[in-house]
Amino acid sequence: MSHVIIGTAGHIDHGKTALVKAISGIDTDTLPEEQARGMTIDIGFAYWKDNVTIIDVPGHERFVKNMVTGVSTVDLALFVVAADDGPMPQTREHLGILNLLGIRQGIVALTKCDLVEPDWLELVIEELAELFQGTFLEGAPIVPVSSITGDGVDVLRTLIEDTVGRVEARPDRGVFRLPVDRVFSVRGFGTVVTGTVLSGQVSGGDELVLLPSGKSVRVRGVQTHGKAVDVAEVGARAAVNLAGVEVEEVGRGDILSQVGYFETTYMIDGRLHMLPDASVPLKNRDRVHLHLGPREVLARVVLLENEELGPGQTQLVQFRLEEPGVAARGDRFVVRRYSPVTTLGGGMVLDPRPVKHRRFREDVNRALRDLEQDDPTQVLGARLKSAGLRPPTDQNLASEMGVAVEEVRERLRDLVAGEKAVEYAHSGGTYFAHMEAWQDLRDRIVVALETYHAQNPLRTGVQRRELEQLVTGNPDSRFYERGVESLLESDLLKAEGPLVSLADHRIQLSAEQEAVRENILARLKEGFSTPVDLNELPGAVGDKPEVVQNVVAALQAMGDLVRLEETLLFHPDVLQEVEGRLVDFLKANGEIEVSAFRDLVDTTRKYAVPLLNYFDGRGVTVRQGDVRVLKGGG
């Protein structure tokens, strides 16, 4: 059986608390000050039936923030209007707040009907019907009652019971989260927090985290409706006994949550809807009271689309918080003016941990509009798109969205199957990128290589790490590596040792460089086994050292010359002839010393030892003490 939270709303002294007592038999004014003053100051609770909790909220203007705390988690609103007063200022403000918080179902109780004549009652009902137009209460039943005489109370109670049976179960994101609305200490048990389970479930022994402090806590026990239970599930009003935290370390608005899913934030993106009767327009960077469930923080509003936001208007905004907050995509918020404190508007969180945005950026606003979609899979796709070249893991996405990682993985698989996303593994993690980001990365790598080849026509390729620095957009290193591998697999790139290049890249020599090339090769061939070395080569060919060195590097890359050690250069034809002489000698004699090899090819020790090492390295010969023999015995 689903838990249902009923929240009262309405102007001060319109009989909310008396009505709750008449319906449930429970007095929610429990504070001595409340009983002395005859008014509700803080939220009160009535546990009615096994699965219904009634939250009674204050109606006085000075306690509206407590009212927001109370109704932030309700499923059904019991909207109270006194027949003798009719709609009053807090009637309209509470109606606006309920609308902003996305409450979908409501019942209107017209109290104190024993104090007015029938004709007056009809006028008030007509006025209310007009007031409710365009709100969630349009067409809602209006029930005249008197908590004093009891008239209409049974009718109202029956209507509430029937409506409770039709309330849709709260959607469960699968991740435990409970906003704390009360905290106290019980002798022998320690710290207890209460709140409504927004998602997931909690049991004794669970290891949780308290945010924004980040303090680790353990659940000693759980109660719902004053009874110990094994598990409190989504929608339930729960009292959670915590170990590992003192009562003074917890405050209203703190979030008790499953470890690894939620983080504190100093920025929140959302869409802000201004009330039609908002007292003033909002201007960029205005300071406001931001209500995130039971948590109130001061924040600056950065308007992302226009310079001003007037009554009845809507706009994408970024809140810059003055103290840490905690939120998830889809959470509702209320904004109140800094001073004097009046409700201005509210809306829905689109991104709970964004980067700082520059104003009037269409790409930023387009990405935020994508997050307003109703389909969770499409929203997930939008999150991937906004991540761009720095793809998240499935756990990252689950944390950002406040949704169980199992559900996120299932939706990610759908995106991959539909070719809307790609998946890759790296260092034990599984990452996901939007298909547009994937194509963008591959294009950027190709463009970076094209630019590199154009600027370095004499080089065969570039080191991967160097290429990464040339790719624009600062892609994540793991994503970059997967992009390079993908391009190699599809034969758009090729690898030669540690170097990568475009598959069709060939070294291009200018006419001047071609002349230097011919000159160098001629000198090397002419020198045979004692050619000029790299330091002598510029003088021999009559060109600048940097030109000669660039052409030599190109020739080496193309296989037109072989470099032994740092400065010794040989023509490939020369090495082939020297190898032939060496092999013939060894076949005839079995072994050769350095001095004999030197005489065999008419060279000096400067060249003889590097040449023999070269042939060892190629597997032609093998060194045995001071002599070489043919590898494998000839």
Secondary structure as GFF3:
##gff-version 3
##sequence-region A 1 634
A	DSSP	beta_strand	4	9	.	.	.	ID=ss1
A	DSSP	alpha_helix	16	24	.	.	.	ID=ss2
A	DSSP	alpha_helix	32	37	.	.	.	ID=ss3
A	DSSP	beta_strand	44	48	.	.	.	ID=ss4
A	DSSP	beta_strand	52	56	.	.	.	ID=ss5
A	DSSP	three_ten_helix	61	63	.	.	.	ID=ss6
A	DSSP	alpha_helix	64	71	.	.	.	ID=ss7
A	DSSP	beta_strand	76	82	.	.	.	ID=ss8
A	DSSP	alpha_helix	89	100	.	.	.	ID=ss9
A	DSSP	beta_strand	105	111	.	.	.	ID=ss10
A	DSSP	three_ten_helix	113	115	.	.	.	ID=ss11
A	DSSP	alpha_helix	118	131	.	.	.	ID=ss12
A	DSSP	beta_strand	142	144	.	.	.	ID=ss13
A	DSSP	alpha_helix	153	166	.	.	.	ID=ss14
A	DSSP	beta_strand	177	179	.	.	.	ID=ss15
A	DSSP	beta_strand	182	186	.	.	.	ID=ss16
A	DSSP	beta_strand	190	196	.	.	.	ID=ss17
A	DSSP	beta_strand	201	203	.	.	.	ID=ss18
A	DSSP	beta_strand	207	211	.	.	.	ID=ss19
A	DSSP	beta_strand	215	224	.	.	.	ID=ss20
A	DSSP	beta_strand	227	229	.	.	.	ID=ss21
A	DSSP	beta_strand	231	233	.	.	.	ID=ss22
A	DSSP	beta_strand	237	243	.	.	.	ID=ss23
A	DSSP	three_ten_helix	247	249	.	.	.	ID=ss24
A	DSSP	beta_strand	255	258	.	.	.	ID=ss25
A	DSSP	beta_strand	265	274	.	.	.	ID=ss26
A	DSSP	beta_strand	282	283	.	.	.	ID=ss27
A	DSSP	beta_strand	286	292	.	.	.	ID=ss28
A	DSSP	beta_strand	295	303	.	.	.	ID=ss29
A	DSSP	beta_strand	308	309	.	.	.	ID=ss30
A	DSSP	beta_strand	314	325	.	.	.	ID=ss31
A	DSSP	beta_strand	332	337	.	.	.	ID=ss32
A	DSSP	beta_strand	343	351	.	.	.	ID=ss33
A	DSSP	alpha_helix	362	370	.	.	.	ID=ss34
A	DSSP	alpha_helix	376	387	.	.	.	ID=ss35
A	DSSP	alpha_helix	394	401	.	.	.	ID=ss36
A	DSSP	alpha_helix	405	417	.	.	.	ID=ss37
A	DSSP	beta_strand	421	426	.	.	.	ID=ss38
A	DSSP	beta_strand	429	434	.	.	.	ID=ss39
A	DSSP	alpha_helix	435	455	.	.	.	ID=ss40
A	DSSP	beta_strand	462	463	.	.	.	ID=ss41
A	DSSP	alpha_helix	464	470	.	.	.	ID=ss42
A	DSSP	alpha_helix	477	489	.	.	.	ID=ss43
A	DSSP	beta_strand	493	496	.	.	.	ID=ss44
A	DSSP	beta_strand	499	502	.	.	.	ID=ss45
A	DSSP	alpha_helix	511	527	.	.	.	ID=ss46
A	DSSP	alpha_helix	537	541	.	.	.	ID=ss47
A	DSSP	alpha_helix	545	558	.	.	.	ID=ss48
A	DSSP	beta_strand	562	564	.	.	.	ID=ss49
A	DSSP	beta_strand	568	570	.	.	.	ID=ss50
A	DSSP	alpha_helix	572	589	.	.	.	ID=ss51
A	DSSP	beta_strand	592	593	.	.	.	ID=ss52
A	DSSP	alpha_helix	594	601	.	.	.	ID=ss53
A	DSSP	alpha_helix	605	617	.	.	.	ID=ss54
A	DSSP	beta_strand	621	624	.	.	.	ID=ss55
A	DSSP	beta_strand	627	630	.	.	.	ID=ss56
A	DSSP	three_ten_helix	631	633	.	.	.	ID=ss57
###
